Amino acid sequence: MIKLLLVLLGLLLLPEGKAQSLSENELKAAFLYRFSQFSKWPPPPPDKLSFCVVGNPELYQAINALLQEQQVDESTEVIELPDNEQVSQCDILFLSQQNRQQTQYWLEDLAQSPVLVVADTSEGFRQGAMIGLIADANNLSFRVNLTDAKRRGLNFSAHLLKLATEVR
């Protein structure tokens, strides 16, 4: 099922032939983009959707490239965060495995905020990220913490929840 999801993402997002040659960061960017499309923020919805990336400059570049390829309007931005001072500007926050020890540090600042937090480690998911985007055995899968998302006012479409390997 995961391979089917990857093929579908590739077909929907990328020019013909490019889906087979995606890097892990390009796949993660595609997932983040789709997560944003299948998520609903509490009223009032954000005027400008902000993707924030911590600890992964290659993913930051991949998201920028994807948004340009998709010709997403200027109401979407990508911010690379060196620290948590600008975290209040984020609608989607990606925490990289490179900052595994700092996951809790970032999550504490967002305890009640409607920010969709995505981590790329199982530990980050267990520590409180709403989505765990996990690479294993040549696959990329995701887990959803629906309880925490709803507590913060976020909702996910049923389509997204069906594709998750775990929903709690």
Rosetta silent file (secondary structure, phi, psi, omega in degrees, C-alpha in Angstrom):
SEQUENCE: MIKLLLVLLGLLLLPEGKAQSLSENELKAAFLYRFSQFSKWPPPPPDKLSFCVVGNPELYQAINALLQEQQVDESTEVIELPDNEQVSQCDILFLSQQNRQQTQYWLEDLAQSPVLVVADTSEGFRQGAMIGLIADANNLSFRVNLTDAKRRGLNFSAHLLKLATEVR
SCORE:     score description
SCORE:     0.000 S_00000001
   1 L     0.000  -37.933 -179.753    0.000    0.000    0.000 S_00000001
   2 H   -64.995  -42.211  179.026    2.872    2.376    0.794 S_00000001
   3 H   -61.775  -38.329  176.970    4.458    1.789   -2.592 S_00000001
   4 H   -62.494  -42.779  178.149    1.115    2.572   -4.210 S_00000001
   5 H   -60.708  -43.653  179.878    0.923    5.805   -2.222 S_00000001
   6 H   -62.720  -41.918  178.484    4.412    6.798   -3.340 S_00000001
   7 H   -63.368  -44.023  179.332    3.566    6.124   -6.967 S_00000001
   8 H   -62.777  -43.428  177.230    0.362    8.154   -6.664 S_00000001
   9 H   -59.896  -44.341  179.885    2.195   11.042   -5.022 S_00000001
  10 H   -61.970  -42.138 -178.934    4.794   10.946   -7.761 S_00000001
  11 H   -68.946  -35.660 -178.325    2.198   10.901  -10.490 S_00000001
  12 H   -76.466  -31.181 -170.647    0.196   13.717   -8.969 S_00000001
  13 H  -102.770  -24.756 -166.947    3.067   16.020   -8.146 S_00000001
  14 L  -122.901  156.117  176.264    5.821   15.538  -10.645 S_00000001
  15 L   -62.129  155.014 -178.744    6.414   15.593  -14.374 S_00000001
  16 L   -52.330  132.948  176.906    6.360   12.254  -16.151 S_00000001
  17 L    92.045  -22.850 -177.590    9.447   10.159  -15.447 S_00000001
  18 L   -78.884  -23.914 -176.652   10.654   12.119  -12.449 S_00000001
  19 H   -58.487  -30.726 -177.999    8.721   10.029   -9.889 S_00000001
  20 H   -75.868  -17.808 -174.299   11.213    7.172  -10.237 S_00000001
  21 H  -114.519   30.351 -178.158   14.225    9.317   -9.370 S_00000001
  22 L   -78.669  139.771  172.668   13.051   11.097   -6.222 S_00000001
  23 L   -80.282  168.273  178.078   15.390   11.578   -3.296 S_00000001
  24 H   -60.477  -39.981 -179.957   14.157   10.927    0.234 S_00000001
  25 H   -68.505  -34.141  175.778   13.861   14.675    0.846 S_00000001
  26 H   -66.720  -38.209  175.815   11.825   15.164   -2.328 S_00000001
  27 H   -65.563  -43.127  178.149    9.456   12.420   -1.145 S_00000001
  28 H   -61.525  -40.328  177.838    9.219   14.034    2.288 S_00000001
  29 H   -61.322  -42.587  178.667    8.447   17.371    0.639 S_00000001
  30 H   -62.965  -42.149  177.253    5.656   15.729   -1.380 S_00000001
  31 H   -62.144  -47.334 -179.248    4.228   14.172    1.784 S_00000001
  32 H   -59.696  -41.667  178.544    4.341   17.494    3.652 S_00000001
  33 H   -61.013  -45.289  178.809    2.618   19.238    0.777 S_00000001
  34 H   -67.300  -38.447  176.334   -0.120   16.586    0.746 S_00000001
  35 H   -57.206  -40.345 -179.423   -0.454   16.716    4.534 S_00000001
  36 H   -64.661  -33.481 -178.825   -1.151   20.435    4.207 S_00000001
  37 H   -77.173  -23.662 -178.262   -3.872   19.736    1.658 S_00000001
  38 L  -106.662   19.168  178.333   -5.570   17.096    3.827 S_00000001
  39 E  -118.802  149.961  178.786   -5.421   19.104    7.064 S_00000001
  40 E  -128.552  124.547  179.824   -7.846   21.656    8.398 S_00000001
  41 L   -88.785  156.694  178.984   -6.815   24.383   10.817 S_00000001
  42 L   -68.458  156.795  178.349   -9.209   25.922   13.346 S_00000001
  43 L   -64.618  146.346  -12.372  -10.974   29.159   12.429 S_00000001
  44 L   -74.825  142.131  178.967   -9.771   31.512   11.228 S_00000001
  45 L   -65.979  155.573 -178.880   -7.674   29.481    8.790 S_00000001
  46 L   -61.564  137.516  175.571   -4.174   30.780    8.067 S_00000001
  47 L   -70.318  -38.495 -175.738   -4.010   33.501    5.402 S_00000001
  48 L  -128.241  117.245 -178.974   -0.539   32.404    4.405 S_00000001
  49 E   -77.992  123.096 -177.745    0.494   28.755    4.816 S_00000001
  50 E  -114.697  118.357  173.111    3.986   28.565    6.309 S_00000001
  51 E   -92.114  125.159  177.887    6.093   25.413    6.094 S_00000001
  52 E  -116.298  138.731 -177.471    8.919   25.508    8.654 S_00000001
  53 E  -125.149  131.269  177.742   11.894   23.150    8.565 S_00000001
  54 E  -118.204  122.803  170.125   14.302   22.465   11.418 S_00000001
  55 L    78.800   16.894  179.425   17.598   20.688   10.878 S_00000001
  56 L  -148.577   83.362 -178.237   17.307   19.646    7.229 S_00000001
  57 H   -60.353  -31.172  179.723   18.468   22.222    4.645 S_00000001
  58 H   -67.556  -37.051  177.162   17.956   19.721    1.793 S_00000001
  59 H   -68.519  -40.646  176.113   14.277   19.325    2.722 S_00000001
  60 H   -54.069  -47.357  178.748   13.905   23.105    2.889 S_00000001
  61 H   -65.887  -38.954 -179.338   15.219   23.285   -0.698 S_00000001
  62 H   -65.950  -38.729  177.753   13.021   20.368   -1.812 S_00000001
  63 H   -66.613  -44.779  176.871    9.861   22.024   -0.480 S_00000001
  64 H   -56.959  -45.630 -179.612   10.763   25.303   -2.201 S_00000001
  65 H   -63.752  -42.186  179.930   11.363   23.452   -5.478 S_00000001
  66 H   -63.290  -44.169  179.811    8.102   21.521   -5.181 S_00000001
  67 H   -63.473  -36.230  176.454    6.077   24.661   -4.509 S_00000001
  68 H   -68.141  -43.214  178.811    7.641   26.322   -7.562 S_00000001
  69 H   -61.577  -39.194 -179.191    6.937   23.260   -9.744 S_00000001
  70 L   -80.742   -4.310 -178.724    3.341   23.188   -8.541 S_00000001
  71 L    53.085   45.231  177.411    3.099   26.948   -9.133 S_00000001
  72 L   -69.221  138.471 -175.889    1.668   27.435   -5.661 S_00000001
  73 L   -64.683  172.399 -174.477    0.676   31.042   -5.151 S_00000001
  74 L   -72.601    1.812  178.230    2.650   33.445   -3.045 S_00000001
  75 L   -83.946    8.594  175.842    0.407   32.832   -0.040 S_00000001
  76 E  -121.529  137.240  179.689    2.638   29.864    0.838 S_00000001
  77 E  -136.554  160.419  176.827    6.139   30.224    2.227 S_00000001
  78 E  -123.417  129.953 -177.590    8.956   28.014    3.458 S_00000001
  79 E  -124.007  130.635  173.614   11.052   29.052    6.448 S_00000001
  80 E   -96.450  119.357 -174.554   14.229   27.381    7.639 S_00000001
  81 L  -101.118  120.413  174.948   14.370   27.766   11.412 S_00000001
  82 L   -83.144  -24.558  179.437   17.706   27.821   13.236 S_00000001
  83 L  -150.358 -178.738 -173.350   15.972   28.251   16.619 S_00000001
  84 H   -89.594   11.710 -178.266   12.476   28.506   18.077 S_00000001
  85 H   -65.974  -31.380 -177.807   12.170   32.307   18.031 S_00000001
  86 H  -103.017   10.343 -173.394   10.069   32.315   14.825 S_00000001
  87 H   -61.942  -23.532  178.804    8.108   29.129   15.532 S_00000001
  88 H   -68.070  -15.250  178.051    4.907   31.137   16.027 S_00000001
  89 H   -82.335   -8.534 -171.527    4.974   31.917   12.269 S_00000001
  90 L   -87.504  143.237  167.820    4.640   28.218   11.369 S_00000001
  91 L  -105.192  -34.543  176.177    1.541   26.326   10.273 S_00000001
  92 E  -128.174  125.166 -179.385    3.486   23.146    9.512 S_00000001
  93 E  -118.782  121.620  176.896    6.695   22.412   11.420 S_00000001
  94 E  -103.317  122.392  178.083    9.024   19.625   10.283 S_00000001
  95 E  -106.300  116.858 -175.801   11.501   18.393   12.910 S_00000001
  96 L   -80.531  154.722  176.759   14.376   16.448   11.402 S_00000001
  97 H   -61.735  -19.013  178.211   16.047   13.421   12.938 S_00000001
  98 H   -65.744  -20.259  179.143   19.197   15.515   12.997 S_00000001
  99 H  -115.712   39.158 -176.388   17.679   17.381   15.970 S_00000001
 100 H   -51.643  -43.526 -177.234   16.344   14.341   17.796 S_00000001
 101 H   -69.079  -23.447 -175.327   17.360   15.651   21.236 S_00000001
 102 H   -95.167    2.090 -177.601   15.636   18.966   20.659 S_00000001
 103 H   -55.996  -48.838 -179.038   12.217   17.602   19.652 S_00000001
 104 H   -61.618  -38.042  177.981   10.776   18.086   23.136 S_00000001
 105 H   -57.141  -45.377 -179.338   12.258   21.603   23.260 S_00000001
 106 H   -70.614  -40.798 -176.538   10.342   22.578   20.104 S_00000001
 107 H   -67.553  -32.180  179.396    7.137   20.836   21.136 S_00000001
 108 H   -61.396  -37.792  179.745    6.978   22.612   24.506 S_00000001
 109 H   -70.136  -18.394 -175.672    6.695   25.993   22.773 S_00000001
 110 L  -111.889   17.743 -171.193    3.789   24.696   20.689 S_00000001
 111 L   -50.292  -39.053 -177.334    1.845   22.860   23.394 S_00000001
 112 L  -115.370    4.554 -175.323   -1.467   24.630   22.663 S_00000001
 113 L   -85.873  145.440  177.443   -0.803   26.035   19.184 S_00000001
 114 L   -82.302   59.883  178.337   -2.563   24.775   16.050 S_00000001
 115 L  -107.733  127.637  177.530    0.716   23.938   14.323 S_00000001
 116 E   -77.115  108.839 -177.528    0.921   20.658   12.429 S_00000001
 117 E   -98.897  124.685  179.213    4.123   19.122   13.785 S_00000001
 118 E  -120.083  129.617  177.229    5.752   16.410   11.669 S_00000001
 119 E  -119.546  151.736  179.935    8.800   14.467   12.858 S_00000001
 120 L  -106.174   27.991  173.561   10.864   11.985   10.889 S_00000001
 121 L  -136.058  154.824  174.718   11.632    9.667   13.794 S_00000001
 122 H   -63.217  -37.393  179.533    9.561    7.282   15.875 S_00000001
 123 H   -62.928  -42.874  178.205   10.848    9.052   18.973 S_00000001
 124 H   -60.936  -39.032  177.221    9.620   12.417   17.684 S_00000001
 125 H   -65.382  -45.009  179.941    6.194   10.921   17.066 S_00000001
 126 H   -66.123  -29.240 -179.614    6.120    9.400   20.569 S_00000001
 127 H   -77.913  -12.674  175.171    7.223   12.742   22.066 S_00000001
 128 L   135.162    2.806  174.407    4.211   14.536   20.615 S_00000001
 129 L   -65.551  143.668 -179.015    4.519   15.207   16.888 S_00000001
 130 L   -74.935  -28.738  177.084    1.113   14.843   15.223 S_00000001
 131 E  -132.183  131.441  172.892    2.565   12.997   12.261 S_00000001
 132 E  -105.687  114.415 -179.464    5.558   10.704   12.232 S_00000001
 133 E  -100.994  100.753 -166.552    7.002   10.422    8.723 S_00000001
 134 E  -111.492  127.470  174.843    9.197    7.349    9.006 S_00000001
 135 E   -95.609  125.999  176.483   11.648    5.952    6.443 S_00000001
 136 E  -155.470  138.859  176.369   12.250    2.213    6.789 S_00000001
 137 L    46.465   51.049  177.533   13.212   -0.621    4.438 S_00000001
 138 L    64.415   19.680  176.569   13.062    1.553    1.298 S_00000001
 139 E  -126.720  157.950  173.773    9.586    2.816    2.187 S_00000001
 140 E  -123.086  118.789 -179.446    8.249    6.028    3.596 S_00000001
 141 E  -127.270  170.237  179.175    5.213    5.643    5.838 S_00000001
 142 E  -141.234  151.826  178.238    3.443    7.859    8.314 S_00000001
 143 E  -120.510  148.713 -176.422    1.663    7.621   11.639 S_00000001
 144 E  -123.880  130.704  172.774   -0.947   10.050   12.914 S_00000001
 145 L  -100.076   85.958 -175.770   -1.621   11.196   16.473 S_00000001
 146 H   -68.325  -34.722  179.953   -5.221   12.257   15.929 S_00000001
 147 H   -59.734  -49.282 -179.291   -5.889   12.784   19.637 S_00000001
 148 H   -67.656  -39.148  178.808   -3.170   15.414   19.962 S_00000001
 149 H   -60.291  -46.856 -179.628   -4.120   17.051   16.661 S_00000001
 150 H   -64.987  -36.446  178.233   -7.749   17.450   17.731 S_00000001
 151 H   -60.233  -31.716  179.972   -6.647   18.786   21.122 S_00000001
 152 L   -92.732    1.646  176.118   -4.830   21.570   19.236 S_00000001
 153 L    93.262    5.596  179.541   -7.784   22.219   16.918 S_00000001
 154 L   -94.313  147.140  175.080   -6.461   20.452   13.804 S_00000001
 155 E  -129.888  151.734  178.385   -8.422   17.911   11.780 S_00000001
 156 E  -120.411  148.497  178.548   -7.339   15.499    9.052 S_00000001
 157 L   -69.200  155.853  178.207   -9.346   14.157    6.150 S_00000001
 158 H   -61.888  -32.282  179.017  -10.505   10.551    6.233 S_00000001
 159 H   -62.166  -42.477  178.629   -8.374    9.894    3.123 S_00000001
 160 H   -65.071  -44.506 -177.989   -5.219   10.835    4.998 S_00000001
 161 H   -64.864  -34.431  178.004   -6.168    8.725    8.001 S_00000001
 162 H   -64.358  -33.325 -177.241   -6.852    5.675    5.797 S_00000001
 163 H   -83.049  -14.121 -179.309   -3.337    5.834    4.365 S_00000001
 164 L   -69.898  145.096  177.452   -1.610    6.091    7.752 S_00000001
 165 L   -78.590  -19.461  177.708    0.064    2.963    9.090 S_00000001
 166 E  -151.825  136.586  173.226   -1.094    3.892   12.605 S_00000001
 167 E  -129.718  125.983  175.993   -3.730    6.272   13.956 S_00000001
 168 L  -131.691    0.000    0.000   -4.041    6.932   17.639 S_00000001
